[in-house]
């Protein structure tokens, strides 16, 4: 790649104009892992263009497709330039400029296939496209208060029609971005463009949906739920945390809030007392497709499916948690059910202990307890109290008192006072 094509690929001139127009002083450059080898060269070119220092984010806090406001605020940055694939989730703290990847496409071929497949002129169509084709699209839409924004895509419906009256077309292949859109937006039908053909997407009775319904049942049986924060940049993430806490409290379930950075099975395995995890993250995160985690991972939408009696279960899924908040496309009022329910997994009755109060805080202290336990709750502390291994225990008055002794020396694989070494020294 020569210098001209490299500057065009990374839009160095556009980045410079964007910085100058806003008089920005501390700009962070965020690259995905596959573009990091070019980061230093691009940073130097941009510094020469704007005569200011820029900063490179070496690693992302959660995912490369999300704007990492957390890392940028470590240096009190006022803006971020994000390179590569982006989920386009709205942020709330810093100014953001996206440099999107580019992919060529035969526009004439697309138009011909589109006209051939959608010959009915009266059909109402929502047209979406992959971000790699953004450089080929002329932006003519005007975003106003009547526009609907879902997963970073804006569209406007005619007042006489609902979104279920539309078919949706996606200019791009059957990838994560498309499936996330198709699962979230309940259009009448969904189509995507792959290998120069229009393909209809079948959403009904997929194995993924069947597994998600099973995990919702697991959540209903859970007594302890962990709310895992896997984003600090997506707008309204604090609002959804509060909403989830209130729902779980209403259902008499103990909840903990966890922040562990990038999620992996080993990190969450450190919390064996938690029966299920609700993850607040980017809709394009692929952890919900993984089977490596020991406990179920659920979305905020699935918490409502489990516990909101007004929330109907249907084939589309709301991957964007902002849409189940007040004002969102998928928002419904919350109403809990007190009817007896039978678990489809354990066969036990649910909703039969409503008279038992749920302690918000573990405020019951045990005084003069010989075991040394100072607090017992209904969740984590009780689990630690009952498990077989408890770590170092104080057995005051039970063990004989001995004077201090010199401990073992050497490596754990072969201490110096091992019998085999002692025997060799005596020989």
C-alpha positions as CSV (number, residue, x, y, z in Angstrom):
1,X,0.0,0.0,0.0
2,X,1.6,3.3,-1.1
3,X,1.4,6.5,0.9
4,X,-1.5,8.0,-1.0
5,X,-3.7,4.8,-0.7
6,X,-2.7,4.5,3.0
7,X,-3.8,8.1,3.7
8,X,-7.1,7.4,1.8
9,X,-7.6,4.2,3.7
10,X,-7.2,5.8,7.1
11,X,-8.8,9.1,5.9
12,X,-6.0,11.2,7.4
13,X,-7.1,14.4,5.8
14,X,-10.7,14.0,6.9
15,X,-9.5,13.3,10.5
16,X,-7.4,16.4,10.4
17,X,-10.3,18.6,9.2
18,X,-12.6,17.1,11.9
19,X,-10.0,18.0,14.6
20,X,-9.4,21.5,13.3
21,X,-13.2,22.3,13.0
22,X,-13.8,21.4,16.6
23,X,-10.5,22.8,18.0
24,X,-9.7,19.5,19.8
25,X,-6.6,19.2,21.8
26,X,-6.3,15.6,23.2
27,X,-7.3,13.1,20.5
28,X,-7.1,9.4,21.0
29,X,-6.8,6.9,18.1
30,X,-8.5,3.6,18.6
31,X,-7.4,0.7,16.3
32,X,-8.6,-2.9,16.2
33,X,-6.0,-5.5,16.7
34,X,-5.4,-6.2,13.0
35,X,-4.7,-2.5,12.3
36,X,-2.4,-1.8,15.3
37,X,0.8,-2.4,13.2
38,X,-0.1,0.7,11.2
39,X,-1.0,2.8,14.3
40,X,2.3,4.6,14.9
41,X,2.7,5.6,11.3
42,X,-0.8,6.9,11.0
43,X,-0.4,8.8,14.3
44,X,2.8,10.5,13.1
45,X,1.1,11.5,9.8
46,X,-1.9,13.0,11.6
47,X,0.4,14.9,14.1
48,X,2.2,16.4,11.1
49,X,-1.1,17.4,9.6
50,X,-2.6,19.1,12.8
51,X,0.7,20.1,14.6
52,X,-0.6,18.5,17.8
53,X,0.2,15.3,19.7
54,X,-2.2,12.4,19.5
55,X,-2.5,9.3,21.6
56,X,-2.9,5.6,20.6
57,X,-5.1,3.3,22.6
58,X,-3.0,0.1,22.8
59,X,-5.9,-2.1,24.0
60,X,-9.6,-1.8,24.3
61,X,-11.5,-2.2,27.6
62,X,-14.3,-4.4,26.2
63,X,-14.5,-4.8,22.4
64,X,-12.8,-3.3,19.4
65,X,-16.1,-2.4,17.7
66,X,-17.1,-0.1,20.6
67,X,-15.7,3.3,21.3
68,X,-13.5,3.0,24.3
69,X,-14.3,6.2,26.3
70,X,-12.9,4.6,29.5
71,X,-9.4,4.2,28.2
72,X,-9.5,7.7,26.6
73,X,-10.5,9.4,29.8
74,X,-7.3,8.1,31.5
75,X,-5.6,11.1,29.8
76,X,-8.6,13.4,30.0
77,X,-9.1,13.1,26.2
78,X,-11.7,15.3,24.5
79,X,-12.3,13.1,21.5
80,X,-11.7,9.7,19.8
81,X,-11.1,8.7,16.2
82,X,-12.2,5.1,15.9
83,X,-10.8,3.0,13.0
84,X,-12.3,-0.2,11.6
85,X,-15.5,-2.0,12.1
86,X,-17.9,-0.2,14.4
87,X,-21.2,-1.2,16.1
88,X,-22.2,2.5,16.0
89,X,-23.7,2.4,19.6
90,X,-24.3,5.9,20.8
91,X,-21.8,7.3,23.4
92,X,-22.4,10.1,26.0
93,X,-19.0,11.6,27.0
94,X,-16.6,12.3,24.1
95,X,-16.8,13.5,20.5
96,X,-16.3,10.5,18.1
97,X,-15.2,10.3,14.5
98,X,-15.5,6.9,12.7
99,X,-13.1,5.9,9.9
100,X,-15.0,2.9,8.5
101,X,-13.6,0.1,6.4
102,X,-14.3,0.2,2.7
103,X,-15.4,-2.6,0.4
104,X,-16.2,-2.3,-3.3
105,X,-19.5,-3.4,-4.8
106,X,-21.1,-3.4,-8.2
107,X,-24.0,-0.9,-7.7
108,X,-25.6,-1.7,-11.0
109,X,-25.7,-5.4,-10.1
110,X,-27.3,-4.6,-6.8
111,X,-30.0,-2.3,-8.4
112,X,-30.8,-4.9,-11.0
113,X,-31.2,-7.7,-8.5
114,X,-33.2,-5.5,-6.2
115,X,-35.7,-4.5,-8.9
116,X,-36.0,-8.1,-9.9
117,X,-36.8,-9.4,-6.4
118,X,-38.9,-6.5,-5.3
119,X,-41.1,-6.0,-8.4
120,X,-44.1,-5.0,-6.3
121,X,-44.0,-1.2,-6.3
122,X,-46.5,-1.0,-3.4
123,X,-44.1,-2.9,-1.1
124,X,-42.8,-0.9,1.8
125,X,-39.1,-1.5,2.3
126,X,-36.5,-0.6,4.9
127,X,-33.1,-0.4,3.4
128,X,-30.1,-1.1,5.6
129,X,-26.4,-1.5,4.6
130,X,-23.2,-2.8,6.1
131,X,-20.8,0.0,7.2
132,X,-18.2,-1.2,4.6
133,X,-20.5,0.2,1.9
134,X,-21.0,3.6,3.6
135,X,-18.6,5.3,1.2
136,X,-20.8,4.2,-1.7
137,X,-24.0,5.6,-0.1
138,X,-25.0,9.2,-0.5
139,X,-26.3,10.4,2.8
140,X,-29.6,12.3,2.3
141,X,-31.5,11.3,5.4
142,X,-32.3,14.0,7.9
143,X,-32.4,12.8,11.5
144,X,-35.1,14.5,13.7
145,X,-37.2,13.7,16.7
146,X,-39.5,11.4,14.6
147,X,-36.6,9.2,13.5
148,X,-36.1,5.8,15.1
149,X,-32.5,4.8,16.0
150,X,-31.7,1.2,16.6
151,X,-28.2,-0.3,16.7
152,X,-26.8,2.9,15.2
153,X,-29.2,2.8,12.3
154,X,-31.8,5.6,11.8
155,X,-35.0,5.2,9.9
156,X,-38.4,6.9,9.7
157,X,-41.7,5.1,9.2
158,X,-44.9,6.5,7.7
159,X,-47.4,7.5,10.3
160,X,-50.0,5.2,8.9
161,X,-47.8,2.1,9.2
162,X,-46.1,0.0,11.8
163,X,-42.7,-1.6,11.4
164,X,-44.4,-5.0,11.1
165,X,-45.9,-3.7,7.8
166,X,-42.4,-3.3,6.2
167,X,-40.0,-5.8,4.7
168,X,-36.3,-5.1,5.5
169,X,-33.3,-5.4,3.1
170,X,-29.7,-5.5,4.2
171,X,-26.9,-4.7,1.8
172,X,-24.3,-7.1,3.1
173,X,-23.8,-10.7,4.0
174,X,-25.2,-13.0,6.7
175,X,-22.8,-11.9,9.4
176,X,-23.1,-10.7,13.0
177,X,-24.2,-7.2,12.1
178,X,-27.1,-8.5,10.0
179,X,-28.3,-11.2,12.4
180,X,-28.3,-8.6,15.2
181,X,-30.4,-6.2,13.1
182,X,-32.8,-9.0,11.9
183,X,-33.3,-10.3,15.5
184,X,-34.0,-6.9,16.9
185,X,-36.2,-5.2,14.2
186,X,-39.5,-7.0,13.8
187,X,-40.0,-6.5,10.1
188,X,-42.4,-8.6,8.2
189,X,-39.6,-10.3,6.3
190,X,-35.8,-9.9,6.2
191,X,-33.5,-10.2,3.2
192,X,-29.7,-9.8,2.7
193,X,-27.5,-9.5,-0.3
194,X,-24.8,-12.1,-0.7
195,X,-22.9,-13.4,-3.7
196,X,-24.9,-11.1,-5.9
197,X,-28.2,-12.7,-4.8
198,X,-31.0,-11.6,-2.6
199,X,-31.5,-14.2,0.1
200,X,-34.5,-14.4,2.5
201,X,-33.5,-14.9,6.1
202,X,-35.3,-17.6,8.1
203,X,-35.7,-16.6,11.7
204,X,-38.3,-19.0,13.0
205,X,-37.3,-22.0,15.2
206,X,-33.5,-21.6,14.9
207,X,-31.4,-23.6,17.3
208,X,-30.1,-20.3,18.7
209,X,-33.6,-19.2,19.7
210,X,-34.4,-22.6,21.3
211,X,-31.3,-22.4,23.4
212,X,-32.1,-18.8,24.5
213,X,-35.6,-20.0,25.7
214,X,-33.9,-22.7,27.7
215,X,-31.6,-20.1,29.4
216,X,-34.6,-17.9,30.2
217,X,-36.0,-20.9,32.2
218,X,-32.6,-21.2,34.0
219,X,-32.9,-17.6,34.9
220,X,-36.3,-18.1,36.4
221,X,-34.9,-20.8,38.6
222,X,-31.9,-18.8,39.7
223,X,-31.7,-17.5,43.3
224,X,-28.5,-15.4,42.9
225,X,-28.0,-13.3,39.7
226,X,-24.9,-11.4,38.7
227,X,-25.2,-8.2,36.7
228,X,-22.0,-8.0,34.6
229,X,-21.1,-4.6,33.3
230,X,-19.2,-5.2,30.0
231,X,-19.5,-1.6,28.8
232,X,-18.9,1.8,30.3
233,X,-19.4,3.7,27.0
234,X,-22.8,2.8,25.6
235,X,-25.4,5.5,26.4
236,X,-28.0,4.7,29.2
237,X,-26.1,1.7,30.6
238,X,-26.6,3.0,34.1
239,X,-30.3,3.2,33.5
240,X,-30.6,-0.4,32.4
241,X,-28.6,-1.5,35.5
242,X,-31.1,0.3,37.8
243,X,-34.0,-1.3,35.9
244,X,-32.5,-4.8,36.2
245,X,-31.8,-4.4,39.9
246,X,-35.4,-3.3,40.5
247,X,-36.8,-6.3,38.6
248,X,-34.7,-8.8,40.4
249,X,-35.5,-7.2,43.7
250,X,-39.2,-7.5,42.9
251,X,-38.8,-11.2,42.2
252,X,-37.0,-11.7,45.6
253,X,-33.6,-12.6,43.9
254,X,-30.3,-11.6,45.3
255,X,-28.2,-9.6,42.8
256,X,-24.6,-8.5,42.6
257,X,-23.0,-6.0,40.2
258,X,-19.7,-7.2,38.7
259,X,-17.2,-5.4,36.5
260,X,-14.4,-7.8,35.3
261,X,-13.3,-6.1,32.0
262,X,-13.3,-8.4,29.0
263,X,-15.5,-11.4,29.9
264,X,-14.1,-14.9,29.6
265,X,-15.2,-18.2,31.3
266,X,-12.3,-18.2,33.7
267,X,-13.2,-14.8,35.2
268,X,-16.9,-15.7,35.7
269,X,-16.0,-19.1,37.2
270,X,-14.6,-17.2,40.2
271,X,-18.2,-16.6,41.3
272,X,-19.6,-20.1,41.8
273,X,-22.3,-18.9,44.1
274,X,-24.0,-17.0,41.2
275,X,-26.6,-19.1,39.4
276,X,-26.9,-16.9,36.2
277,X,-25.3,-13.8,34.8
278,X,-27.0,-10.9,33.0
279,X,-24.5,-9.2,30.7
280,X,-24.8,-5.5,29.7
281,X,-22.7,-5.3,26.6
282,X,-22.5,-4.4,23.0
283,X,-25.3,-6.1,20.9
284,X,-22.6,-7.5,18.5
285,X,-20.7,-9.2,21.3
286,X,-20.4,-12.9,20.5
287,X,-20.3,-14.2,24.1
288,X,-24.0,-15.1,23.9
289,X,-23.1,-17.7,21.2
290,X,-20.5,-19.3,23.4
291,X,-21.0,-22.6,25.2
292,X,-17.8,-22.5,27.3
293,X,-19.3,-20.6,30.3
294,X,-20.2,-22.7,33.3
295,X,-23.3,-20.6,34.1
296,X,-26.0,-19.1,31.8
297,X,-25.3,-15.7,30.2
298,X,-28.4,-13.6,29.5
299,X,-29.4,-10.3,28.0
300,X,-31.3,-7.6,29.7
301,X,-34.2,-8.3,27.3
302,X,-34.3,-11.9,28.6
303,X,-34.7,-10.7,32.2
304,X,-38.0,-9.1,31.1
305,X,-39.0,-12.2,29.2
306,X,-38.6,-14.2,32.4
307,X,-40.2,-11.8,34.9
308,X,-42.4,-9.3,33.1
309,X,-45.9,-10.8,32.6
310,X,-46.7,-8.1,30.0
311,X,-43.8,-9.0,27.8
312,X,-44.8,-11.4,25.1
313,X,-42.3,-14.0,23.9
314,X,-42.0,-13.9,20.1
315,X,-39.5,-14.8,17.5
316,X,-37.7,-11.5,17.3
317,X,-35.2,-10.6,20.0
318,X,-34.3,-7.2,21.3
319,X,-30.5,-7.2,21.2
320,X,-30.2,-3.4,21.9
321,X,-31.0,-3.0,25.6
322,X,-31.8,0.7,25.1
323,X,-34.9,-0.3,23.2
324,X,-36.5,-1.8,26.3
325,X,-36.1,1.4,28.3
326,X,-38.9,4.0,28.5
327,X,-39.1,5.6,25.0
328,X,-37.6,2.6,23.3
329,X,-39.3,0.7,20.5
330,X,-39.7,-2.4,22.6
331,X,-40.6,-0.8,25.9
332,X,-43.6,-2.2,27.9
333,X,-44.6,-1.5,31.5
334,X,-43.4,-4.0,34.0
335,X,-45.9,-6.2,35.8
336,X,-44.8,-9.2,37.9
337,X,-46.9,-12.4,38.0
338,X,-47.8,-13.9,41.4
339,X,-49.3,-17.0,39.9
340,X,-47.8,-20.4,40.8
341,X,-45.5,-21.5,38.1
342,X,-43.8,-24.9,37.5
343,X,-40.1,-25.0,36.5
344,X,-39.6,-26.7,33.1
345,X,-36.2,-27.8,34.3
346,X,-36.5,-28.9,37.9
347,X,-40.2,-29.5,38.0
348,X,-40.5,-27.5,41.2
349,X,-43.1,-24.8,42.0
350,X,-42.1,-21.2,41.7
351,X,-43.6,-18.0,43.1
352,X,-44.7,-19.9,46.2
353,X,-42.5,-18.0,48.8
354,X,-43.7,-14.4,48.3
355,X,-44.2,-14.0,52.1
356,X,-40.4,-14.4,52.7
357,X,-38.9,-10.9,52.8
358,X,-35.9,-10.2,50.6
359,X,-33.0,-8.6,52.5
360,X,-31.6,-5.7,50.5
361,X,-28.4,-5.6,52.7
362,X,-26.7,-8.3,54.7
363,X,-27.3,-6.4,58.0
364,X,-27.8,-9.3,60.3
365,X,-24.6,-9.5,62.5
366,X,-23.8,-12.6,64.5
367,X,-22.1,-11.7,67.8
368,X,-19.9,-14.0,69.9
369,X,-20.0,-16.7,67.3
370,X,-17.2,-19.3,67.9
371,X,-16.9,-20.0,64.1
372,X,-15.7,-16.4,63.5
373,X,-18.6,-15.7,61.0
374,X,-19.8,-12.1,61.3
375,X,-22.4,-11.9,58.5
376,X,-24.8,-14.4,56.9
377,X,-27.0,-13.5,54.0
378,X,-29.3,-15.5,51.7
379,X,-26.8,-15.6,48.9
380,X,-23.0,-15.3,48.6
381,X,-22.2,-15.4,52.4
382,X,-24.4,-18.4,52.9
383,X,-22.7,-20.2,50.0
384,X,-19.3,-19.5,51.5
385,X,-20.5,-20.7,54.9
386,X,-21.8,-24.0,53.6
387,X,-19.1,-25.0,51.1
388,X,-16.7,-27.8,52.0
389,X,-13.4,-25.8,51.7
390,X,-13.2,-22.5,53.6
391,X,-9.6,-21.5,53.5
392,X,-7.6,-20.6,56.7
393,X,-9.8,-21.1,59.7
394,X,-9.2,-19.9,63.3
395,X,-9.6,-22.8,65.7
396,X,-9.0,-20.8,68.9
397,X,-8.7,-23.0,71.9
398,X,-8.9,-26.2,69.9
399,X,-5.3,-26.7,68.8
400,X,-2.3,-27.1,71.2
401,X,0.0,-24.1,71.4
402,X,3.5,-24.6,69.9
403,X,6.5,-22.3,69.7
404,X,7.4,-20.9,66.3
405,X,9.3,-23.3,64.0
406,X,11.4,-22.8,60.9
407,X,9.4,-23.6,57.8
408,X,10.4,-25.4,54.6
409,X,13.1,-24.1,52.3
410,X,13.6,-24.6,48.6
411,X,11.2,-25.1,45.7
412,X,7.7,-26.7,46.3
413,X,8.6,-29.5,43.8
414,X,11.4,-30.6,46.1
415,X,11.9,-29.0,49.5
416,X,15.3,-29.2,51.2
417,X,13.9,-31.3,54.1
418,X,12.4,-33.9,51.9
419,X,13.4,-37.4,53.1
420,X,15.1,-38.3,49.8
421,X,17.4,-35.2,50.0
422,X,18.1,-35.8,53.7
423,X,19.1,-39.4,52.9
424,X,21.5,-38.2,50.1
425,X,23.2,-35.7,52.4
426,X,23.8,-38.3,55.1
427,X,25.4,-40.6,52.5
